[in-house]
C-alpha cells in the first residue's frame, strides 16, 4: 500500500504539487510580465527619446540621445543628491543594524518584564503614519536648535537621527526573527565558560549574524533612500537627498514650454538603479526578512 | 543561577532614540493639536493659545478632513481588494516549477522595489494629457481625458498604487504557499481532485491566515502612503486625490495651520487603530521551543 503511494508521488512530484493548469499559468505570468515591464521599458525609452516625442505620447523612442544621462548631473544636481542619500542612508543602515542586533539579542535570549510589550511595540511603531510625526519632529528640532544655538534643521544629522529611529522597529523585528534561528546552546556554552553578555554578543552572536545584519541594514537604507516626506522639510539645497532633488526638479518643470521629460526619466532611473540592484543581489534574504512580519 | 546578569542596557540605545524621536513627538503632536499655532506663534510654540478641541471641530466641520478620510479609506480599500487576487494568482503561477521561474519572480518584484518617488515621476509622464497612456487608449478608440486633474485623478491614483503594491501581497501569499505541507498535495491527488477543487478546498483554507495578515499590512501601507500621491499630483493636489497624509502635510507646510494639521494627524492615528489592532492580535509575538526555525526560512 504505502509502497505504491510512495512510488506514485516519487515519480511525479511535479504533477502532484502542480497548482494551476499549464495554459492558465502561462496566461497569468504573461499578462503580469507585460503589465510590469511596459512602464519600466517606457522609462528607459523616454530617457533617450526627444522631449517632443515623449510629449506626443510615443512609446518607442524616435531618437537615441544618451546626453540626458550627462545633463542631469548639472540640471538636477543629482551628484550632490546621490552623495547626500548615500551618506545618510548608508550610515543609518550601519547604525541601525548594530543597535537592532543588541536589542534583539536581549529580546530573544532573556526573559524580563515588558518583553512582550516591546515586541508588540516593534510591530505597532511600523504602522505609525509619517505625516503624524513630521510636524512634531520638525518643532522639536527647531526648539533644540534654539536651545543649543546650533543649526539642526537642514543638516544631515537631523535626517540621520530621524531615519535611524524610524528604521529601528522593523530592523529589530528582522533581527529578532533571525536570532531565534540560532541554537541557544551556542551562547550558553560560552556563558558557562565565563564569558560576559557583551563578549557572547560580540564574539559568538555577531560573527553568525551577518545575513540578518545585512537584511536589517538594507531595509534601513531603503527607508532613508526612498523617503520624501521628512527630507522635503528637514533639508536645505545643500543637504537635499536624491529623492527630493528629483521631486523638486520635476515640480519646476510645470508651466514651461515642453518639460525636459528625458532628463527626468534618466534621473529617475539613476535614483532607482542602486536600490533595484541591491534588491536583486540580496533577493532571497530580503524576502525572508520581509515576510517575517507577515507570516507566523 | 544566582547573580545571572541580564544585559538590559543593550536595549538602551534603541529605547532612548524611540523616546526622543517617537514618544516625545507623539505627545507634542497631541499637545499642538490643542493649540492655535500658526507661523506667527511658531517660534514660541509653547506659549501659543490653548483652544481645546477647536482644531478637531474645525477639521471635521470646516476643513477637507472628512472628505480626505473618506478618500483615503476608499482608495486604500479598493487597492487592497484588487491586489489580493492578483497577488494570490501570481503566487500560484510561480509556485510550480518551470524554466525561467527565478527570472519571473525577480521581475515581479520590480514595481515594489522601485522607490515610490520614481514610480510617481514615471507615471506622471505616462498619464500626461497627450502622454503615452492616452495615446494607447486612443488607438483602442477611447478618449482617455485628464488623469492628473479632475474626477479621474482618483482612479489614476488607484491604478498606479495597484501597479506599485501588488507584489507585496504576492510575496506574502508565496510565503504562505511554501508552508503548505506536501502531504496535502498528495492527499488531494489521491482523491482525484481537479485543480480548482484542490485550490478551493485545500490551498485557499491554508492561505487564509497568512493572506489575511497580508491584507491588513497592505491596507496600512496604502492608507499611510504619502509619497506616491505627493509626487504623482504635486501640491496643491486636485481635490479628488487629497488623501489625508497629503492634506495634513499641506495644512502644515503650505498653509502653516500647525494646530489644525496636528489634529488631522491625530485623526489619522484613529483611522489606522482598528486594522492595527487586528494586525497585533493576528501576529504571533513569541515562539516557544517549537518555532525555533523561524529566522532560517529562506
Interface residues (C-beta under 8 A of the other chain):
Chain A: X5 X9 X14 X15 X16 X17 X18 X19 X20 X21 X24 X25 X28 X29 X32 X33 X35 X36 X37 X39 X40 X42 X43 X46 X54 X55 X56 X57 X58 X59 X99 X100 X102 X103 X105 X106 X107 X110 X112 X116 X118 X119 X120 X123 X124 X125 X127 X128 X129 X130 X131 X132 X133 X134 X135 X136 X137 X139 X140 X142 X143 X146 X161 X162 X164 X165 X166 X168 X169 X172 X177 X178 X179 X180 X181 X182 X183 X196 X197 X198 X201 X212 X225 X226 X227 X228 X229 X232 X233 X243 X246 X247 X250 X251 X254 X261 X264 X265 X268 X269 X271 X272 X275 X276 X279 X280 X283 X284 X285 X287 X288 X290 X291 X292 X293 X294 X295 X296
Chain B: X5 X6 X7 X8 X10 X11 X13 X14 X17 X18 X20 X21 X22 X24 X25 X26 X28 X29 X32 X42 X43 X45 X86 X89 X90 X92 X93 X94 X95 X96 X97 X98 X104 X106 X107 X108 X109 X110 X111 X113 X114 X115 X116 X117 X118 X121 X122 X123 X124 X125 X126 X128 X130 X131 X132 X133 X134 X135 X136 X163 X171 X172 X175 X176 X177 X179 X182 X185 X186 X189 X190 X195 X198 X199 X203 X210 X213 X214 X217 X220 X224 X226 X227 X230 X231 X234 X244 X245 X248 X249 X252 X253 X258 X261 X262 X265 X266 X268 X269 X272 X276 X279 X280 X283 X284 X285 X286 X287 X291 X292 X293 X294 X295 X296 X297 X298
